[in-house]
């Protein structure tokens, strides 16, 4: 036989009970009586309000609340903090009523709405995204597109909040692991593991933080990550890497911090260890490691290894004193491939003194040379460039033909004034004035060209 509810419960549940009686029952300490009051559609607002913190789900399901909101649309926005917070945290919140509560000015109330998985997606990705993005980033009900945006944010706090979202697909986490990224996306990896090209391509195509990581990845193929798609400090790093190859490091980010780029400073501080990567130069000619001369520890200026490129022997010197961790022991290396990692003996100081940075070109080469448009004839002060015979990355010799300068009555073939490596050049059909830049060459010193063939 089913046990009958107590008379007080039946009275509290009955919509026909008078408001005075309902108010009197509010003093009861029996939870069943109080729950019945919270669900009574005939209960006045003065009875429902003190019951909200105890029974928010029941109050949300009470039809009396709908009627009250028709009469007073701003009712929920004026709720006391405890009652509003209870309703905002309730899993029984009807989606149609959530926008009324979103007008509340309490930051804790908006945060609870932002984290509540039953909050409508339109509200999450609209007002609440602007007001409480950290909470929305953790909400499993946001769209996959918005979740991807949050995961790629440069803000460490926002990115980590999104990484904790339970709706992050397992495949995404597996890909992060393959790329050497931490599960909370809070720091760069201690090492850059070899990964499939498809994972690198994915990394380069995601949000700003992922692209910033890709710009530091030693083996990212050229062309996958246009520098203009990166935040400013990483844009500088990628431009230099694509141009020169050779020595690259998070030291560039230290320089960016000194130039008041806060994103670079935060990025460095979070991932901690300061590391120099020695990359194979980005040249068209094959580069081969001849031998390592210092493979455990090196002092600044000491020769680390010897490379050979087109019968030219190059000695690479250590830009800092520190521990040497070779990645490749010998043989041919492809452009941009990491050859070694250096851990400095003395961590860099970001304040009080500048950080000395080595040249970013291949160690030992002089500074790049800008080749200008030479004088043509008395009547011509500019020429159109036609039929380039060299491209960035090419090794060229003295007097080697470079490009044809087109004039009104004749064409002139321009030749290289020095031997070296083409770094940059003007575009086909560009019109360049006399004295204007044609191309930039990293020259080969004479004594170096005479050392090949050891």
Backbone torsions as a table, in degrees:
resi	resn	phi	psi	omega
1	UNK	NA	130.5	-177.7
2	UNK	-72.6	134.0	-179.5
3	UNK	-74.8	131.0	-179.2
4	UNK	-78.2	141.7	176.9
5	UNK	-62.3	155.3	177.8
6	UNK	-63.1	151.8	-179.0
7	UNK	-56.5	-36.9	-179.1
8	UNK	-64.4	-35.2	179.4
9	UNK	-67.7	-43.3	179.3
10	UNK	-63.2	-38.1	180.0
11	UNK	-67.7	-40.8	-179.5
12	UNK	-69.5	-25.3	-177.1
13	UNK	-86.0	-23.7	-171.5
14	UNK	-75.0	120.4	178.9
15	UNK	-62.4	-18.8	-177.7
16	UNK	-85.1	-8.7	178.8
17	UNK	-62.8	138.6	-176.3
18	UNK	-68.8	152.1	177.7
19	UNK	-57.3	-35.8	179.8
20	UNK	-63.7	-42.3	179.2
21	UNK	-65.9	-40.7	178.9
22	UNK	-62.3	-40.7	177.6
23	UNK	-64.4	-36.3	178.0
24	UNK	-67.3	-38.4	179.0
25	UNK	-68.2	-17.5	-179.6
26	UNK	-62.9	-21.1	178.9
27	UNK	-80.1	-6.4	-179.8
28	UNK	-67.3	144.3	176.2
29	UNK	-97.8	-0.7	179.4
30	UNK	-73.5	118.7	-178.0
31	UNK	-61.3	-29.8	179.7
32	UNK	-69.5	-37.3	177.1
33	UNK	-65.5	-44.1	-177.4
34	UNK	-68.1	-37.3	176.7
35	UNK	-65.6	-40.7	178.8
36	UNK	-62.3	-39.8	177.1
37	UNK	-62.1	-42.8	-178.0
38	UNK	-63.3	-26.4	-179.2
39	UNK	-99.1	0.8	-176.5
40	UNK	-76.9	117.0	-178.4
41	UNK	-67.2	-13.1	178.5
42	UNK	-96.0	1.3	-177.2
43	UNK	-72.4	135.2	176.4
44	UNK	-73.0	164.3	-177.2
45	UNK	-60.5	-33.2	179.4
46	UNK	-65.0	-23.1	176.0
47	UNK	-86.2	-41.0	-176.7
48	UNK	-69.0	-40.6	-171.9
49	UNK	-55.0	-50.2	-179.0
50	UNK	-70.3	-11.7	-179.2
51	UNK	-91.2	-12.1	-175.8
52	UNK	-58.5	-48.1	-179.0
53	UNK	-59.7	-28.4	-179.2
54	UNK	-84.2	-40.6	-172.0
55	UNK	-133.0	61.1	-177.6
56	UNK	-62.7	-39.0	-180.0
57	UNK	-61.8	-40.9	-178.5
58	UNK	-66.8	-41.2	179.2
59	UNK	-65.8	-39.7	178.6
60	UNK	-60.0	-36.1	-176.8
61	UNK	-84.7	-3.3	-178.8
62	UNK	-78.9	123.2	-179.1
63	UNK	-63.3	-19.5	178.7
64	UNK	-61.4	-31.5	-178.9
65	UNK	-66.4	-39.3	177.4
66	UNK	-61.4	-42.7	-179.2
67	UNK	-66.3	-40.5	179.0
68	UNK	-63.7	-38.1	-179.2
69	UNK	-71.6	-26.9	174.4
70	UNK	-66.1	-38.2	-179.4
71	UNK	-79.5	-37.6	-175.4
72	UNK	-133.5	83.3	-176.5
73	UNK	-57.9	-27.0	-178.3
74	UNK	-91.7	13.7	-175.0
75	UNK	-60.2	-48.5	-177.1
76	UNK	-68.8	-29.9	-179.8
77	UNK	-68.6	-18.8	-178.8
78	UNK	-102.2	7.7	-178.0
79	UNK	-62.8	147.8	170.3
80	UNK	-60.2	154.6	-173.3
81	UNK	-54.8	-46.0	-176.4
82	UNK	-64.2	-42.7	-179.9
83	UNK	-67.1	-43.6	-179.6
84	UNK	-64.3	-39.5	180.0
85	UNK	-65.8	-39.3	178.5
86	UNK	-63.4	-43.3	179.3
87	UNK	-67.0	-39.9	-178.5
88	UNK	-66.8	-27.0	-178.6
89	UNK	-90.5	-8.4	-173.3
90	UNK	-73.0	133.7	174.7
91	UNK	-76.7	-8.8	178.5
92	UNK	-93.3	10.5	-177.2
93	UNK	-66.7	123.1	174.4
94	UNK	-70.7	134.9	-177.6
95	UNK	-59.6	-32.2	-176.4
96	UNK	-68.2	-23.1	-177.3
97	UNK	-98.1	-11.0	-177.9
98	UNK	-58.9	-40.1	-179.7
99	UNK	-59.9	-29.6	177.1
100	UNK	-63.7	-42.4	-178.5
101	UNK	-72.4	-27.0	-179.1
102	UNK	-68.0	-11.3	176.4
103	UNK	-82.2	-5.6	178.7
104	UNK	-65.5	145.2	-176.4
105	UNK	-91.6	-6.0	-179.0
106	UNK	-71.8	126.3	-178.0
107	UNK	-65.0	-34.3	179.1
108	UNK	-68.6	-33.9	178.4
109	UNK	-66.6	-45.9	178.7
110	UNK	-64.7	-36.8	178.6
111	UNK	-64.4	-40.2	178.7
112	UNK	-65.5	-39.9	176.3
113	UNK	-63.2	-41.1	-179.2
114	UNK	-64.1	-29.0	-177.9
115	UNK	-93.6	-16.1	-175.2
116	UNK	-72.9	121.4	-176.5
117	UNK	-68.8	-12.9	178.8
118	UNK	-93.0	-2.7	175.1
119	UNK	-63.8	132.1	-178.3
120	UNK	-57.1	143.4	-177.1
121	UNK	-61.0	-37.6	-179.4
122	UNK	-60.3	-38.7	179.8
123	UNK	-71.8	-39.5	179.3
124	UNK	-62.3	-44.7	-172.6
125	UNK	-90.1	2.7	176.2
126	UNK	-109.4	-103.1	-175.1
127	UNK	-60.3	-45.7	-174.0
128	UNK	-69.0	-29.4	175.7
129	UNK	-62.8	-37.6	178.6
130	UNK	-74.1	-36.9	-173.5
131	UNK	-85.4	-43.9	-174.4
132	UNK	-134.7	64.1	-174.8
133	UNK	-61.2	-32.6	-179.2
134	UNK	-62.2	-39.5	179.8
135	UNK	-72.1	-42.0	-179.4
136	UNK	-63.5	-36.4	-179.4
137	UNK	-61.2	-26.8	-179.2
138	UNK	-91.9	-4.3	-173.7
139	UNK	-80.5	122.5	-177.6
140	UNK	-69.3	-7.6	-177.1
141	UNK	-91.4	-4.5	179.7
142	UNK	-71.9	160.3	-177.6
143	UNK	-71.2	153.7	176.7
144	UNK	-57.5	-33.7	-179.8
145	UNK	-64.5	-44.5	178.7
146	UNK	-68.4	-36.7	177.7
147	UNK	-60.7	-42.0	177.8
148	UNK	-62.4	-38.9	177.4
149	UNK	-60.8	-47.0	-179.7
150	UNK	-61.9	-41.0	-177.9
151	UNK	-65.2	-25.5	-179.6
152	UNK	-95.7	9.2	-177.4
153	UNK	-70.8	145.7	174.7
154	UNK	-73.0	-22.4	176.8
155	UNK	-67.7	117.3	-178.4
156	UNK	-60.7	-41.6	-177.1
157	UNK	-63.9	-44.7	-179.1
158	UNK	-68.8	-39.9	-179.3
159	UNK	-65.3	-42.5	179.8
160	UNK	-67.9	-35.8	176.4
161	UNK	-60.6	-44.1	179.2
162	UNK	-65.8	-36.2	-179.8
163	UNK	-65.5	-23.0	178.6
164	UNK	-85.2	-4.3	-178.1
165	UNK	-64.1	125.7	-178.1
166	UNK	-64.6	-14.6	-178.9
167	UNK	-89.6	3.9	174.6
168	UNK	-62.4	121.2	-177.3
169	UNK	-60.6	145.8	-179.8
170	UNK	-61.0	-32.4	-179.7
171	UNK	-65.7	-36.5	176.7
172	UNK	-62.3	-44.2	-178.8
173	UNK	-65.3	-37.6	177.3
174	UNK	-63.9	-38.0	179.6
175	UNK	-67.3	-41.6	176.0
176	UNK	-56.9	-42.8	-178.2
177	UNK	-64.2	-42.2	179.4
178	UNK	-63.1	-33.3	-179.2
179	UNK	-81.6	-4.5	179.7
180	UNK	85.0	11.5	179.9
181	UNK	-86.3	145.2	-179.9
182	UNK	-70.4	156.7	-176.6
183	UNK	-63.5	-26.3	178.7
184	UNK	-97.2	6.9	-179.9
185	UNK	54.0	34.3	-175.1
186	UNK	-93.8	-14.8	-174.7
187	UNK	-155.1	160.7	172.5
188	UNK	-70.7	155.7	179.0
189	UNK	-71.2	157.7	175.0
190	UNK	-68.8	-26.6	178.5
191	UNK	-145.4	158.5	179.5
192	UNK	-101.8	102.3	-176.7
193	UNK	-73.7	154.9	173.1
194	UNK	-68.7	131.5	-176.8
195	UNK	-136.0	159.9	177.2
196	UNK	-63.1	151.6	178.9
197	UNK	-57.9	-33.7	-177.3
198	UNK	-64.4	-33.2	177.4
199	UNK	-71.0	-39.4	177.6
200	UNK	-65.2	-39.8	179.7
201	UNK	-65.1	-38.5	176.1
202	UNK	-62.5	-45.1	-178.7
203	UNK	-58.7	-42.5	-177.7
204	UNK	-73.1	-15.0	-176.7
205	UNK	-103.0	1.7	-178.3
206	UNK	-90.8	-158.2	-175.3
207	UNK	-70.6	178.7	-173.8
208	UNK	-54.6	-41.8	-177.6
209	UNK	-67.3	-41.9	178.8
210	UNK	-64.2	-40.0	178.3
211	UNK	-65.9	-36.3	176.1
212	UNK	-62.9	-41.5	175.5
213	UNK	-60.6	-44.6	-178.9
214	UNK	-60.9	-35.2	-178.6
215	UNK	-66.3	-21.5	178.1
216	UNK	-94.6	-9.9	-176.5
217	UNK	-70.7	123.1	-170.5
218	UNK	-62.8	-24.9	-172.2
219	UNK	-112.9	19.1	179.5
220	UNK	-67.9	123.6	-178.6
221	UNK	-62.3	143.9	177.8
222	UNK	-61.1	143.0	178.4
223	UNK	94.8	-16.1	179.7
224	UNK	-79.2	-20.6	-172.2
225	UNK	-136.3	83.5	178.3
226	UNK	-58.4	129.5	-177.1
227	UNK	-54.6	-31.4	-176.5
228	UNK	-67.7	-12.5	178.6
229	UNK	-87.3	-0.2	-174.4
230	UNK	-102.6	157.0	169.9
231	UNK	-61.0	155.1	-170.7
232	UNK	-48.5	-50.6	-175.6
233	UNK	-65.3	-34.6	-179.2
234	UNK	-77.8	-25.7	175.7
235	UNK	-62.5	-41.9	179.0
236	UNK	-63.6	-45.6	-178.4
237	UNK	-59.6	-47.6	-176.3
238	UNK	-66.4	-39.5	178.8
239	UNK	-60.2	-43.0	-179.6
240	UNK	-68.5	-38.8	-179.3
241	UNK	-66.2	-44.5	-179.8
242	UNK	-64.5	-29.2	-177.4
243	UNK	-80.9	-44.1	-170.0
244	UNK	-110.9	-36.7	-166.0
245	UNK	70.3	-151.1	175.3
246	UNK	71.2	-142.3	-175.2
247	UNK	-74.2	124.5	172.9
248	UNK	-136.6	154.8	-178.1
249	UNK	-165.3	167.0	170.2
250	UNK	-65.0	-6.6	173.5
251	UNK	-57.7	-29.9	175.5
252	UNK	-62.5	-35.0	178.1
253	UNK	-70.3	-33.6	175.2
254	UNK	-62.2	-42.0	176.7
255	UNK	-62.4	-42.1	179.9
256	UNK	-61.7	-37.0	178.5
257	UNK	-65.0	-40.6	178.0
258	UNK	-63.2	-23.5	178.1
259	UNK	-93.1	19.4	174.1
260	UNK	66.5	41.9	170.4
261	UNK	-101.8	97.4	-174.3
262	UNK	-61.8	-33.3	-179.8
263	UNK	-59.0	-40.5	-178.9
264	UNK	-64.8	-42.0	-179.9
265	UNK	-63.0	-44.7	179.1
266	UNK	-62.1	-41.2	-178.3
267	UNK	-61.5	-44.3	-179.5
268	UNK	-65.5	-46.7	-176.2
269	UNK	-62.1	-36.6	-175.2
270	UNK	-72.4	-39.7	-175.3
271	UNK	-90.6	-5.8	165.6
272	UNK	79.8	-96.1	-166.2
273	UNK	-60.1	134.4	180.0
274	UNK	-90.6	121.7	-173.0
275	UNK	-131.2	137.5	170.1
276	UNK	-101.9	134.2	173.6
277	UNK	-107.2	133.0	172.3
278	UNK	-98.5	113.4	-177.3
279	UNK	-106.6	148.8	172.9
280	UNK	-65.2	138.6	-177.2
281	UNK	-64.1	147.5	-178.9
282	UNK	-85.9	80.9	-178.9
283	UNK	-122.5	157.7	176.9
284	UNK	-75.9	-26.8	179.4
285	UNK	-76.4	144.1	176.9
286	UNK	-61.8	142.1	178.4
287	UNK	-118.1	131.4	-177.5
288	UNK	-124.4	135.1	173.5
289	UNK	-78.2	118.5	179.4
290	UNK	-80.8	-51.8	179.3
291	UNK	-167.5	152.3	172.5
292	UNK	-92.3	131.2	177.9
293	UNK	-100.9	-25.6	176.9
294	UNK	-138.2	105.6	-173.0
295	UNK	-116.1	5.7	177.9
296	UNK	-123.7	-48.0	178.8
297	UNK	-150.3	145.6	-179.7
298	UNK	-142.6	142.8	172.7
299	UNK	-89.6	154.7	-179.4
300	UNK	-55.5	131.3	179.2
301	UNK	91.4	-13.7	179.1
302	UNK	-77.2	142.4	-180.0
303	UNK	-69.0	126.0	179.6
304	UNK	-87.0	-49.1	-176.5
305	UNK	-157.4	168.8	176.5
306	UNK	-117.2	135.8	177.0
307	UNK	-116.0	154.8	173.6
308	UNK	-125.1	131.4	177.0
309	UNK	-141.3	116.4	-178.5
310	UNK	50.0	53.6	177.5
311	UNK	63.7	12.8	175.1
312	UNK	-103.3	125.8	179.3
313	UNK	-93.2	125.5	-177.0
314	UNK	-119.0	128.1	174.9
315	UNK	-97.1	124.7	-179.1
316	UNK	-102.1	123.7	-176.0
317	UNK	-104.0	153.2	-180.0
318	UNK	-74.2	126.5	179.5
319	UNK	-78.5	-19.1	179.4
320	UNK	-141.3	165.4	173.9
321	UNK	-88.3	131.7	-179.8
322	UNK	175.4	-178.9	-179.9
323	UNK	-77.0	138.0	-178.4
324	UNK	-106.7	128.4	177.8
325	UNK	-122.6	89.8	-179.8
326	UNK	-61.5	140.5	176.5
327	UNK	-100.5	-35.2	179.3
328	UNK	-123.6	127.8	-176.3
329	UNK	-80.9	-29.9	-178.4
330	UNK	-179.0	-179.7	178.7
331	UNK	88.8	-175.5	-176.0
332	UNK	-75.8	141.9	178.4
333	UNK	-124.6	146.0	179.9
334	UNK	-87.6	158.3	-179.4
335	UNK	-55.4	131.9	178.2
336	UNK	83.0	-3.8	-179.4
337	UNK	-71.1	133.5	178.6
338	UNK	-69.0	129.0	178.6
339	UNK	-101.7	-31.2	179.8
340	UNK	-162.0	164.1	176.6
341	UNK	-126.1	139.7	178.9
342	UNK	-117.5	128.2	174.0
343	UNK	-106.2	114.5	-172.7
344	UNK	-66.7	146.5	176.3
345	UNK	-65.5	-37.6	-178.3
346	UNK	-117.2	116.6	178.9
347	UNK	-60.1	145.8	-178.5
348	UNK	-69.7	149.3	174.7
349	UNK	-101.5	129.3	-177.7
350	UNK	-88.3	-13.8	-177.4
351	UNK	-129.7	150.6	174.1
352	UNK	92.7	-28.6	179.1
353	UNK	-156.4	150.6	179.3
354	UNK	-71.8	157.4	178.0
355	UNK	-95.2	119.4	178.7
356	UNK	-69.2	128.3	-179.8
357	UNK	-116.0	132.8	179.0
358	UNK	-73.1	168.8	174.6
359	UNK	-62.0	145.5	-177.9
360	UNK	-91.7	-6.3	176.3
361	UNK	-81.1	175.2	179.7
362	UNK	-58.5	130.5	-171.9
363	UNK	-53.3	131.7	175.4
364	UNK	98.6	-17.3	178.6
365	UNK	-75.5	148.6	173.5
366	UNK	-68.5	177.4	177.4
367	UNK	-66.2	151.4	178.3
368	UNK	-59.9	151.2	-179.3
369	UNK	-113.1	129.1	174.9
370	UNK	-91.0	119.9	-179.8
371	UNK	-90.9	119.0	-177.8
372	UNK	-88.4	164.1	171.7
373	UNK	-68.0	121.7	-177.7
374	UNK	-75.9	164.7	173.5
375	UNK	-58.7	139.3	-174.0
376	UNK	-105.1	-66.1	171.8
377	UNK	-156.6	177.7	-172.3
378	UNK	-65.6	-28.7	-174.8
379	UNK	-96.2	-10.1	-175.7
380	UNK	-111.1	127.6	176.1
381	UNK	-115.3	6.7	175.4
382	UNK	-159.1	165.0	179.7
383	UNK	-150.7	154.0	176.6
384	UNK	-92.3	134.4	-177.7
385	UNK	-87.0	128.0	-177.6
386	UNK	-134.8	139.9	171.2
387	UNK	60.6	64.7	173.9
388	UNK	-61.0	136.7	179.0
389	UNK	-107.3	-3.4	178.3
390	UNK	-132.8	159.6	179.8
391	UNK	-137.7	160.5	177.2
392	UNK	-53.9	133.2	-177.8
393	UNK	100.5	-15.2	179.7
394	UNK	-73.4	143.4	170.8
395	UNK	-91.4	129.3	-177.4
396	UNK	-126.7	159.8	-179.3
397	UNK	-109.9	166.2	174.8
398	UNK	-59.6	137.5	179.0
399	UNK	67.7	11.0	177.2
400	UNK	-71.5	135.3	178.4
401	UNK	-59.5	135.1	-178.1
402	UNK	-107.3	-55.3	-172.1
403	UNK	-161.4	160.5	176.0
404	UNK	-99.2	128.9	176.7
405	UNK	-96.5	114.8	-176.2
406	UNK	-88.9	123.2	176.6
407	UNK	-111.3	177.2	-177.8
408	UNK	-63.3	-42.4	-173.2
409	UNK	-109.7	-12.8	-179.0
410	UNK	-158.9	168.8	175.3
411	UNK	-115.3	144.9	179.9
412	UNK	-123.2	131.0	177.1
413	UNK	-87.0	124.0	-179.6
414	UNK	-95.0	141.3	-175.7
415	UNK	-120.1	159.8	-177.9
416	UNK	-77.3	135.7	177.7
417	UNK	-82.2	-9.9	-177.4
418	UNK	-153.3	165.1	175.3
419	UNK	-90.1	148.0	178.5
420	UNK	163.9	-155.2	-176.2
421	UNK	-118.4	129.9	178.6
422	UNK	-74.3	122.9	178.6
423	UNK	-96.8	-52.5	178.7
424	UNK	-138.7	164.5	176.9
425	UNK	-155.7	160.2	173.9
426	UNK	-68.5	167.2	-177.1
427	UNK	-87.9	158.8	173.6
428	UNK	-58.2	134.6	178.7
429	UNK	74.4	4.1	172.8
430	UNK	-63.3	144.6	173.5
431	UNK	-100.7	116.7	-173.9
432	UNK	-116.8	130.8	178.8
433	UNK	-76.5	157.8	175.0
434	UNK	-58.1	128.3	-176.3
435	UNK	92.1	-13.3	178.3
436	UNK	-75.9	158.6	-175.3
437	UNK	-72.0	128.5	174.4
438	UNK	-93.9	-52.6	-178.7
439	UNK	-158.6	166.3	177.1
440	UNK	-116.6	132.3	-177.0
441	UNK	-123.2	136.5	170.0
442	UNK	-91.9	104.3	-169.8
443	UNK	-73.8	151.9	174.5
444	UNK	-96.7	119.8	178.1
445	UNK	-62.5	149.2	-178.3
446	UNK	-61.6	-39.8	-177.7
447	UNK	-66.7	-26.7	179.2
448	UNK	-74.0	-41.8	-178.0
449	UNK	-65.1	-17.1	-179.4
450	UNK	-91.9	-1.6	-177.2
451	UNK	-98.4	-5.0	-176.5
452	UNK	-63.8	154.7	175.3
453	UNK	86.1	22.9	177.9
454	UNK	-63.7	NA	NA
